[in-house]
Every structure is written in C-alpha cells, then in structure tokens.
C-alpha cells in the first residue's frame, strides 16, 4: 500500500522553494519590463524579423502561440513561436524574450553541441521521467532492488537533461544581449532591463536542476537505507 513519506519533504522542499522563488522572479521581472516601452517602439514581432534577417536566418518561420511566456524556438520545424504579449508589445521585456529565442535559432544554425545533445536525448528523458518512478516504487514493493535501481537510472536522464539545459539557455541569453547591443536595439538602461528578465528566467533552469537532483537523491537514499537494513 502506498503512503506519503515525510522524509520526501526533507529532500523536496528546498528545491520546491527555489522553484517558487524562480517563478516569482520571472513574473516580477516580466511584469515590470513589459510595462517599459523600448525607445525604438519596436514590437517583439518586428524585433524577431530584424534579428532573424541580420543573422542570416531567413529560413526560420514565425508564428503565434497561446498563453503568456510560452515563447519558444522549435529546431525540428525551424519555427519561432511568440506569444501575443511578446509579439505585439513594444516593450523591453519583449526584446529580451525574442532575442533569447533567436539565440536558440542561432545555436541550431551553428550546430551548437549542447543543443544537439539535449535534442538527441529527449526520447530517453521522456521515457525515464515517466517510467523511472514507476520502476523504482514497483521494485521497492516487490523487493526487487535491481528493478528499483533501474528506475533510478532511468529517472537520472531527467537530471542529465536539466543539466544540459543550463548551458543552452545561458548561451542563448548571452547571444541575446550581444545581438541586441550590436544592432543598436537597446540603450544601456534597456540592456539592464533585458538582463534582469533573462537572469530571472535562468533561475528557473537552475531550479529544475535542483528539483531533479533532489528527487534522484531521495530515491538513492531510500534504496541505500533499505539495503543497509537488510544487511543488519
């Protein structure tokens, strides 16, 4: 019979708190700088078209996507997707978000290794994230330590993915700041605003690493503790 293990909170709460703080920082920075108009009056859509053009990425299509802060670049379809709040807004936040996604398009065009590796392991991550916890708990229930460890190994792919995501996202933000400055799309004060938005977003990826790591450590702790009790 399944039950809630209070010990899980010891592992999960710090990472959960970091995740909630990261979400608050992103929303706070976005809300602040989406109300600050950029000096050129350039919407996110206009900025996307300009940055794709100057970087020789004319093969990238742009389309809308529902929701807020759902902007993304899809390397499979070569599509830049912008939310309405970014595409139609002439704000500092919109410039930063658009430039970040164009940064991903540049990574794709130049064969940036971490992006390619991250994309290659997506099927294993999806499999491990779903099946890993199931194998782990089934292994515990039927006293099959090997099966439980297989679940841990499968779930570890989620941590690998989260770790690989960090350099991908940080590099996209670095490219974003560089291209906005190089093309004269932001002033010094606006660049500070863009950096605030992108730094807040980076914190969410750090939180994702912490959450995957905390869950993995919990699984390992339970298994090693179980093995010690058997040995005793």
C-alpha positions as a Markdown table, in Angstrom:
| # | Residue | x | y | z |
|---|---|---|---|---|
| 1 | Unk | 0.0 | 0.0 | 0.0 |
| 2 | Unk | 1.4 | 3.4 | -0.9 |
| 3 | Unk | 1.8 | 6.1 | 1.7 |
| 4 | Unk | 3.3 | 9.6 | 1.9 |
| 5 | Unk | 6.8 | 9.6 | 3.2 |
| 6 | Unk | 7.5 | 12.7 | 5.3 |
| 7 | Unk | 11.2 | 12.2 | 4.6 |
| 8 | Unk | 10.5 | 13.2 | 1.0 |
| 9 | Unk | 9.8 | 16.7 | 2.2 |
| 10 | Unk | 13.4 | 17.0 | 3.5 |
| 11 | Unk | 14.7 | 16.4 | 0.0 |
| 12 | Unk | 11.9 | 18.2 | -2.0 |
| 13 | Unk | 11.2 | 21.4 | 0.0 |
| 14 | Unk | 14.4 | 23.3 | -0.7 |
| 15 | Unk | 14.2 | 22.7 | -4.4 |
| 16 | Unk | 10.5 | 23.4 | -4.4 |
| 17 | Unk | 11.1 | 26.7 | -2.6 |
| 18 | Unk | 13.7 | 27.6 | -5.1 |
| 19 | Unk | 11.3 | 26.8 | -7.9 |
| 20 | Unk | 8.6 | 29.0 | -6.5 |
| 21 | Unk | 11.1 | 31.8 | -5.9 |
| 22 | Unk | 12.3 | 31.5 | -9.5 |
| 23 | Unk | 8.7 | 31.7 | -10.9 |
| 24 | Unk | 8.1 | 34.8 | -8.8 |
| 25 | Unk | 11.3 | 36.4 | -10.1 |
| 26 | Unk | 10.3 | 35.7 | -13.7 |
| 27 | Unk | 6.8 | 37.1 | -13.3 |
| 28 | Unk | 8.1 | 40.1 | -11.4 |
| 29 | Unk | 10.7 | 41.0 | -14.0 |
| 30 | Unk | 8.4 | 40.3 | -16.9 |
| 31 | Unk | 5.6 | 42.4 | -15.3 |
| 32 | Unk | 8.0 | 45.2 | -14.7 |
| 33 | Unk | 9.7 | 45.4 | -18.0 |
| 34 | Unk | 6.6 | 44.6 | -20.2 |
| 35 | Unk | 5.3 | 48.0 | -19.0 |
| 36 | Unk | 8.5 | 49.7 | -20.0 |
| 37 | Unk | 8.4 | 50.7 | -23.7 |
| 38 | Unk | 11.6 | 50.4 | -25.7 |
| 39 | Unk | 13.0 | 53.6 | -27.2 |
| 40 | Unk | 12.6 | 52.4 | -30.8 |
| 41 | Unk | 8.9 | 51.4 | -30.3 |
| 42 | Unk | 9.7 | 48.0 | -31.8 |
| 43 | Unk | 7.3 | 45.2 | -31.1 |
| 44 | Unk | 8.5 | 41.7 | -30.5 |
| 45 | Unk | 7.4 | 40.6 | -33.9 |
| 46 | Unk | 9.4 | 43.4 | -35.6 |
| 47 | Unk | 12.4 | 42.6 | -33.4 |
| 48 | Unk | 12.2 | 38.9 | -34.4 |
| 49 | Unk | 12.1 | 39.7 | -38.1 |
| 50 | Unk | 15.0 | 42.1 | -37.8 |
| 51 | Unk | 17.2 | 39.8 | -35.8 |
| 52 | Unk | 16.5 | 36.8 | -38.0 |
| 53 | Unk | 17.3 | 38.9 | -41.0 |
| 54 | Unk | 20.6 | 40.3 | -39.8 |
| 55 | Unk | 21.8 | 36.9 | -38.6 |
| 56 | Unk | 21.0 | 35.2 | -42.0 |
| 57 | Unk | 18.2 | 33.1 | -40.6 |
| 58 | Unk | 15.7 | 33.8 | -43.3 |
| 59 | Unk | 14.5 | 30.1 | -43.3 |
| 60 | Unk | 13.0 | 30.5 | -39.9 |
| 61 | Unk | 9.2 | 31.0 | -39.8 |
| 62 | Unk | 7.4 | 33.0 | -37.1 |
| 63 | Unk | 4.0 | 32.1 | -35.8 |
| 64 | Unk | 1.9 | 32.8 | -32.7 |
| 65 | Unk | 1.4 | 30.6 | -29.7 |
| 66 | Unk | -1.2 | 30.7 | -26.9 |
| 67 | Unk | -0.5 | 31.8 | -23.4 |
| 68 | Unk | 1.9 | 34.0 | -21.6 |
| 69 | Unk | 5.7 | 33.4 | -21.5 |
| 70 | Unk | 5.2 | 30.4 | -23.8 |
| 71 | Unk | 7.6 | 31.8 | -26.4 |
| 72 | Unk | 9.9 | 29.1 | -27.9 |
| 73 | Unk | 12.1 | 28.1 | -30.8 |
| 74 | Unk | 11.4 | 24.6 | -32.4 |
| 75 | Unk | 14.6 | 23.3 | -34.1 |
| 76 | Unk | 12.6 | 20.5 | -35.7 |
| 77 | Unk | 10.3 | 22.7 | -37.7 |
| 78 | Unk | 12.6 | 25.8 | -37.7 |
| 79 | Unk | 9.8 | 27.8 | -36.2 |
| 80 | Unk | 10.0 | 30.7 | -33.8 |
| 81 | Unk | 6.7 | 30.9 | -31.8 |
| 82 | Unk | 5.8 | 34.1 | -30.0 |
| 83 | Unk | 3.0 | 34.7 | -27.5 |
| 84 | Unk | 0.7 | 37.7 | -28.2 |
| 85 | Unk | 2.0 | 39.6 | -25.2 |
| 86 | Unk | 5.5 | 39.5 | -26.7 |
| 87 | Unk | 4.8 | 39.7 | -30.4 |
| 88 | Unk | 2.6 | 42.7 | -30.2 |
| 89 | Unk | 4.3 | 44.6 | -27.4 |
| 90 | Unk | 6.9 | 47.3 | -28.0 |
| 91 | Unk | 8.4 | 46.6 | -24.6 |
| 92 | Unk | 11.9 | 46.0 | -23.2 |
| 93 | Unk | 10.8 | 42.6 | -22.0 |
| 94 | Unk | 9.6 | 41.6 | -25.5 |
| 95 | Unk | 13.0 | 42.5 | -26.9 |
| 96 | Unk | 14.8 | 40.3 | -24.4 |
| 97 | Unk | 12.5 | 37.3 | -24.9 |
| 98 | Unk | 12.6 | 37.5 | -28.6 |
| 99 | Unk | 16.3 | 37.8 | -28.8 |
| 100 | Unk | 16.7 | 34.8 | -26.4 |
| 101 | Unk | 14.6 | 32.7 | -28.8 |
| 102 | Unk | 16.6 | 33.9 | -31.8 |
| 103 | Unk | 19.7 | 32.9 | -29.8 |
| 104 | Unk | 18.3 | 29.4 | -29.9 |
| 105 | Unk | 17.8 | 29.6 | -33.6 |
| 106 | Unk | 21.4 | 30.7 | -34.0 |
| 107 | Unk | 22.6 | 27.8 | -31.8 |
| 108 | Unk | 20.6 | 25.5 | -34.2 |
| 109 | Unk | 22.1 | 27.1 | -37.3 |
| 110 | Unk | 25.7 | 26.8 | -36.0 |
| 111 | Unk | 25.3 | 23.3 | -34.7 |
| 112 | Unk | 25.8 | 24.2 | -31.0 |
| 113 | Unk | 26.8 | 20.9 | -29.4 |
| 114 | Unk | 24.8 | 21.1 | -26.1 |
| 115 | Unk | 21.6 | 21.9 | -28.0 |
| 116 | Unk | 22.2 | 18.9 | -30.3 |
| 117 | Unk | 22.9 | 16.6 | -27.4 |
| 118 | Unk | 19.9 | 17.8 | -25.5 |
| 119 | Unk | 17.6 | 17.2 | -28.5 |
| 120 | Unk | 19.0 | 13.8 | -29.1 |
| 121 | Unk | 18.2 | 12.5 | -25.6 |
| 122 | Unk | 14.6 | 13.8 | -25.4 |
| 123 | Unk | 13.1 | 10.4 | -26.1 |
| 124 | Unk | 15.2 | 8.8 | -23.3 |
| 125 | Unk | 14.2 | 11.7 | -21.0 |
| 126 | Unk | 10.5 | 11.3 | -21.7 |
| 127 | Unk | 10.8 | 7.6 | -21.2 |
| 128 | Unk | 12.8 | 7.9 | -18.0 |
| 129 | Unk | 10.8 | 10.6 | -16.4 |
| 130 | Unk | 7.6 | 8.6 | -16.8 |
| 131 | Unk | 8.8 | 5.1 | -16.3 |
| 132 | Unk | 11.6 | 5.7 | -13.8 |
| 133 | Unk | 9.5 | 6.4 | -10.7 |
| 134 | Unk | 7.2 | 3.5 | -11.6 |
| 135 | Unk | 10.1 | 1.0 | -11.8 |
| 136 | Unk | 11.5 | 2.4 | -8.6 |
| 137 | Unk | 8.4 | 2.0 | -6.5 |
| 138 | Unk | 7.4 | -1.3 | -8.0 |
| 139 | Unk | 10.9 | -2.5 | -7.2 |
| 140 | Unk | 10.5 | -1.4 | -3.6 |
| 141 | Unk | 7.1 | -3.1 | -3.3 |
| 142 | Unk | 8.2 | -6.5 | -4.6 |
| 143 | Unk | 11.6 | -6.4 | -3.0 |
| 144 | Unk | 13.4 | -6.3 | -6.4 |
| 145 | Unk | 16.4 | -4.0 | -5.7 |
| 146 | Unk | 17.7 | -4.4 | -9.2 |
| 147 | Unk | 14.4 | -3.2 | -10.7 |
| 148 | Unk | 14.4 | -0.2 | -8.3 |
| 149 | Unk | 17.9 | 0.8 | -9.3 |
| 150 | Unk | 16.9 | 0.5 | -13.0 |
| 151 | Unk | 14.2 | 3.1 | -12.2 |
| 152 | Unk | 16.7 | 5.3 | -10.6 |
| 153 | Unk | 19.0 | 5.1 | -13.7 |
| 154 | Unk | 16.0 | 5.8 | -16.0 |
| 155 | Unk | 14.9 | 8.9 | -13.9 |
| 156 | Unk | 18.6 | 10.1 | -13.9 |
| 157 | Unk | 18.0 | 11.1 | -17.6 |
| 158 | Unk | 15.8 | 13.9 | -16.3 |
| 159 | Unk | 18.7 | 15.3 | -14.3 |
| 160 | Unk | 21.0 | 14.9 | -17.3 |
| 161 | Unk | 18.5 | 16.9 | -19.4 |
| 162 | Unk | 18.2 | 19.6 | -16.8 |
| 163 | Unk | 21.9 | 20.0 | -16.5 |
| 164 | Unk | 22.4 | 20.1 | -20.3 |
| 165 | Unk | 19.6 | 22.8 | -20.5 |
| 166 | Unk | 21.6 | 25.2 | -18.4 |
| 167 | Unk | 24.5 | 25.9 | -20.9 |
| 168 | Unk | 21.9 | 26.0 | -23.7 |
| 169 | Unk | 19.8 | 28.7 | -22.0 |
| 170 | Unk | 22.7 | 30.7 | -20.6 |
| 171 | Unk | 24.3 | 30.8 | -24.1 |
| 172 | Unk | 21.1 | 31.9 | -25.7 |
| 173 | Unk | 20.8 | 34.7 | -23.2 |
| 174 | Unk | 24.4 | 35.7 | -23.9 |
| 175 | Unk | 23.7 | 35.8 | -27.6 |
| 176 | Unk | 20.6 | 37.8 | -27.0 |
| 177 | Unk | 22.3 | 40.6 | -25.1 |
| 178 | Unk | 25.1 | 40.7 | -27.7 |
| 179 | Unk | 22.9 | 40.9 | -30.7 |
| 180 | Unk | 20.6 | 43.5 | -29.2 |
| 181 | Unk | 23.6 | 45.7 | -28.4 |
| 182 | Unk | 25.4 | 45.1 | -31.7 |
| 183 | Unk | 22.3 | 46.0 | -33.7 |
| 184 | Unk | 21.5 | 49.1 | -31.6 |
| 185 | Unk | 18.2 | 47.8 | -30.5 |
| 186 | Unk | 18.7 | 48.7 | -26.8 |
| 187 | Unk | 20.2 | 51.5 | -24.9 |
| 188 | Unk | 22.4 | 50.8 | -21.8 |
| 189 | Unk | 19.5 | 51.2 | -19.4 |
| 190 | Unk | 17.3 | 49.0 | -21.6 |
| 191 | Unk | 20.1 | 46.4 | -21.7 |
| 192 | Unk | 19.9 | 46.3 | -17.9 |
| 193 | Unk | 16.2 | 45.6 | -18.1 |
| 194 | Unk | 16.7 | 42.8 | -20.7 |
| 195 | Unk | 19.4 | 41.3 | -18.5 |
| 196 | Unk | 17.0 | 41.3 | -15.5 |
| 197 | Unk | 14.4 | 39.4 | -17.4 |
| 198 | Unk | 16.9 | 36.8 | -18.8 |
| 199 | Unk | 18.6 | 36.4 | -15.4 |
| 200 | Unk | 15.3 | 35.7 | -13.8 |
| 201 | Unk | 14.5 | 33.1 | -16.5 |
| 202 | Unk | 17.8 | 31.4 | -15.9 |
| 203 | Unk | 16.9 | 30.9 | -12.3 |
| 204 | Unk | 14.1 | 28.6 | -13.4 |
| 205 | Unk | 16.5 | 26.3 | -15.1 |
| 206 | Unk | 18.7 | 26.2 | -12.0 |
| 207 | Unk | 15.6 | 25.3 | -10.0 |
| 208 | Unk | 14.8 | 22.5 | -12.5 |
| 209 | Unk | 18.3 | 21.0 | -11.8 |
| 210 | Unk | 17.7 | 21.2 | -8.1 |
| 211 | Unk | 14.3 | 19.6 | -8.3 |
| 212 | Unk | 15.6 | 16.7 | -10.5 |
| 213 | Unk | 18.6 | 16.2 | -8.2 |
| 214 | Unk | 16.6 | 16.3 | -5.0 |
| 215 | Unk | 14.2 | 13.6 | -6.3 |
| 216 | Unk | 17.1 | 11.4 | -7.5 |
| 217 | Unk | 18.9 | 11.8 | -4.1 |
| 218 | Unk | 15.7 | 10.8 | -2.4 |
| 219 | Unk | 15.5 | 7.6 | -4.4 |
| 220 | Unk | 19.1 | 6.7 | -3.8 |
| 221 | Unk | 18.7 | 7.4 | -0.1 |
| 222 | Unk | 15.7 | 5.1 | 0.2 |
| 223 | Unk | 17.4 | 2.3 | -1.7 |
| 224 | Unk | 20.7 | 2.5 | 0.2 |
| 225 | Unk | 18.9 | 2.8 | 3.5 |
| 226 | Unk | 16.8 | -0.3 | 2.6 |
| 227 | Unk | 19.9 | -2.2 | 1.7 |
| 228 | Unk | 21.6 | -1.3 | 5.0 |
| 229 | Unk | 18.6 | -2.5 | 7.0 |
| 230 | Unk | 18.6 | -5.8 | 5.1 |
| 231 | Unk | 22.3 | -6.3 | 5.8 |
| 232 | Unk | 21.7 | -5.6 | 9.5 |
